Amino acid sequence: MAKNDIYTKKNLSSILWNCYNIIRGNDKLSPEVAFDEISKVLFLKICQERYYPSADGVCGDDEYKSEKKEYEATTSQV
């Protein structure tokens, strides 16, 4: 799917189900724990989009590297 595609309920459900299965299968988690993990991913994604939006809606490599440098600078001062 492209970045600007409209997600229908069916598309989103399919994507989430696939992610859930990958998380559950890779770590051999119980269904409840896998659901908890996918919930955390969704929560973090919502927070990132809401509080740290980028111009095109996608966090690129340059943005990641600059944020990483800022984080490392603040944590090394402690």
C-alpha positions in Angstrom: 0.0 0.0 0.0 1.2 3.5 -0.7 1.6 6.1 1.9 -1.5 8.1 0.9 -3.8 5.1 0.4 -7.2 5.2 2.2 -7.5 2.3 4.7 -10.8 0.6 4.8 -11.9 -1.3 7.8 -11.1 -4.6 6.0 -7.6 -3.3 5.0 -6.7 -2.2 8.5 -8.1 -5.3 10.0 -6.0 -7.4 7.6 -2.8 -5.4 8.3 -3.3 -5.6 12.1 -4.0 -9.4 11.9 -0.8 -10.0 9.9 1.2 -7.9 12.4 -0.3 -9.8 15.3 0.5 -13.1 13.7 4.1 -12.1 13.0 4.6 -10.9 16.6 3.0 -14.0 18.0 4.9 -16.4 15.7 8.3 -14.8 16.0 8.4 -14.8 19.8 6.1 -17.8 20.3 3.8 -15.7 22.5 0.4 -16.5 23.9 -2.5 -14.8 22.2 -3.0 -12.4 25.1 0.7 -11.4 25.3 0.8 -10.9 21.5 -2.3 -8.7 21.7 -0.6 -6.6 24.4 2.5 -6.2 22.3 0.6 -5.1 19.1 -1.4 -2.7 21.4 1.9 -1.1 22.5 3.0 -0.7 18.9 -0.3 1.0 17.9 -0.1 3.3 21.0 3.4 4.4 20.2 2.5 5.0 16.5 -0.4 7.2 17.5 1.8 9.2 20.0 4.5 9.6 17.4 2.1 10.9 14.8 0.2 13.2 17.2 3.1 14.8 19.1 6.0 14.5 16.6 4.6 14.9 13.1 6.9 15.3 10.2 6.2 17.3 7.1 5.3 14.2 5.0 3.9 12.1 7.9 6.8 9.7 7.7 9.9 9.7 10.0 12.8 9.5 7.6 16.4 8.4 8.2 17.7 12.0 8.6 15.0 12.8 11.1 15.8 9.7 13.1 19.5 10.4 13.2 19.0 14.0 14.4 16.5 12.9 17.1 19.0 10.2 18.1 21.8 12.7 18.5 19.5 15.0 20.6 18.5 12.1 22.8 22.1 11.0 23.3 23.2 14.5 24.1 20.5 14.9 26.8 21.1 11.5 28.3 24.9 11.9 28.5 24.5 15.0 30.6 22.8 13.1 33.4 
